[in-house]
Every structure is written in structure tokens, then in C-alpha cells.
Amino acid sequence: MTPLDAFASLAAGVGAYAPESALFSEEELQDWPADAVAAMKAQQILARGRRAESVVCLGCEERCLVLVHSAEQPSRSEPFVVCDKRSDVSRVAVSAAALRRWRANDESLCQFVADVLGLRRTATSGDTPNPASCRHLKSGQLVAGMVCRFRLAPDQSHVTQSGRR
């Protein structure tokens, strides 16, 4: 996967969930190029999201989506899920990384595009950006076209046009 592919995946996720935030797991981001993820975080396209409340249980072959529990004892605060499909599996530990989520939304993506293109965003009152000015991003079509012309700079936390700085 290239940085461009990662950005296109992010844009597609944002378009699919708009106006809500798209959530990306830490595991999913590990499949993306590290420099692209770092740049998206630095550009504030990706922001830390809420901890996952449910995960896919790896306790058996069923791979069920189950709620995450935390032990009430402070000495054992490791998160876990309960597998009720098999008698030989009950409590399955869940890593902290499996619960970590990152979020992106049409507003953060719109702000990024406006910054890259040097555009001043319209405001309805005061300095608050007008959410309506981001509506065209919800389909991801504009972003997909723009991604073809811009790339995430691997050594910087900014964007370059056609490789020029």
C-alpha cells in the first residue's frame, strides 16, 4: 500500500460515514505506510478517537463481535471479552492496541484540503467554518481527484504538489 492508497482509504471511510466520524483501528493503521499515518496525524486529519467498546473475539474460529469488559480489581485491569461459543474458552484477553481508535471526519478532511490549496474557508458567523462548505467532500469524489495531484510527503508533515516543494 502506498501513502496515496492510505489517503484514498481514509477519504473513502470519511465519505462513507459523513457527517459522523469514520473510525480506524490501530491494527488497520498498521497496514498503512507509517510515514503516511504520521503525516495524517500531524496534519490533524486523524485524531485519537474513543476506545472501542466491542472487538472481534479471537478466542475461537467464530470470530464474533463482542463487548469488551474490564476487571473490577485494580491489580488486574487488563481488558477482556467473554467467549460463549465454546466450553473450553471463556475469558479472552484483549490488547490495548486492539481498543485504540483513530477518527477522521469531513470537517478535518475539508480543512486539510483547504490548507493544501491555500483556500480561505467561508464562515457563517465569527470565525466558525461553514460545515456546508464541506458537503462536496462527503462523496469522496473531490478528494479522490485531488489525491491524484497531491501526495503525502514522507519526510515532512505537510503536503507537496506533484513532488515540488
SULNOR-V44129 format. One record per residue. RES is the residue in three letters. SS is DSSP state (H for helix, E for strand, - for the rest). OMEGA is omega in radians with two decimals (none if undefined). Layout:
RES:SS:OMEGA
RES:SS:OMEGA
This chain:
MET:-:3.12
THR:-:3.04
PRO:H:3.12
LEU:H:3.09
ASP:H:3.13
ALA:H:3.13
PHE:H:3.10
ALA:H:3.09
SER:H:3.11
LEU:H:-3.14
ALA:H:3.12
ALA:H:3.10
GLY:H:3.12
VAL:H:3.13
GLY:H:-3.11
ALA:H:-3.05
TYR:H:-3.10
ALA:-:0.14
PRO:-:3.09
GLU:-:3.09
SER:-:2.99
ALA:E:3.14
LEU:E:3.13
PHE:E:-3.14
SER:E:3.07
GLU:H:3.13
GLU:H:3.11
GLU:H:-3.14
LEU:H:3.10
GLN:H:3.09
ASP:-:3.13
TRP:-:3.09
PRO:-:-3.07
ALA:H:-3.13
ASP:H:3.10
ALA:H:3.12
VAL:H:3.12
ALA:H:3.13
ALA:H:3.13
MET:H:3.08
LYS:H:-3.14
ALA:H:3.12
GLN:-:-3.13
GLN:-:2.99
ILE:-:3.06
LEU:-:3.09
ALA:E:3.14
ARG:E:3.13
GLY:-:3.09
ARG:-:3.10
ARG:-:3.13
ALA:-:3.10
GLU:-:3.09
SER:E:3.14
VAL:E:3.02
VAL:E:-3.13
CYS:-:3.12
LEU:-:-3.08
GLY:-:3.11
CYS:-:-3.08
GLU:-:-3.11
GLU:-:3.13
ARG:-:-3.11
CYS:-:3.01
LEU:E:-3.05
VAL:E:3.12
LEU:E:3.10
VAL:-:3.10
HIS:E:3.03
SER:E:3.12
ALA:-:3.14
GLU:-:3.14
GLN:-:-3.13
PRO:H:-3.13
SER:H:-3.12
ARG:H:-3.06
SER:-:3.13
GLU:-:3.12
PRO:E:-3.13
PHE:E:3.01
VAL:E:3.14
VAL:E:3.10
CYS:-:3.13
ASP:-:-3.10
LYS:-:-3.10
ARG:-:-3.11
SER:-:-3.12
ASP:-:3.11
VAL:-:3.09
SER:-:-3.10
ARG:E:-3.11
VAL:E:-3.13
ALA:E:3.11
VAL:-:-3.14
SER:-:3.11
ALA:H:3.13
ALA:H:3.14
ALA:H:-3.12
LEU:H:-3.09
ARG:-:3.13
ARG:E:3.05
TRP:E:-3.09
ARG:E:3.02
ALA:E:3.13
ASN:-:-3.09
ASP:H:3.13
GLU:H:-3.14
SER:H:3.12
LEU:H:3.11
CYS:H:3.13
GLN:H:3.11
PHE:H:3.14
VAL:H:3.13
ALA:H:3.12
ASP:H:-3.12
VAL:H:-3.10
LEU:H:3.14
GLY:-:-3.12
LEU:-:3.02
ARG:-:-3.09
ARG:-:3.12
THR:-:3.13
ALA:E:3.12
THR:E:3.10
SER:E:-3.13
GLY:-:-3.12
ASP:-:-3.11
THR:E:3.11
PRO:E:3.14
ASN:-:3.13
PRO:H:3.14
ALA:H:-3.14
SER:H:3.14
CYS:H:-3.03
ARG:H:-3.11
HIS:H:3.13
LEU:H:-3.01
LYS:-:3.11
SER:-:-3.10
GLY:-:-3.08
GLN:H:3.13
LEU:H:-3.12
VAL:H:3.13
ALA:H:3.10
GLY:H:3.14
MET:H:-3.13
VAL:H:3.12
CYS:-:-3.10
ARG:-:-3.10
PHE:E:3.07
ARG:E:3.05
LEU:E:-3.12
ALA:-:-3.05
PRO:-:-3.07
ASP:-:-3.11
GLN:-:3.03
SER:-:3.04
HIS:-:-3.06
VAL:E:3.07
THR:E:3.11
GLN:E:3.08
SER:-:3.07
GLY:-:3.13
ARG:E:3.09
ARG:-:none
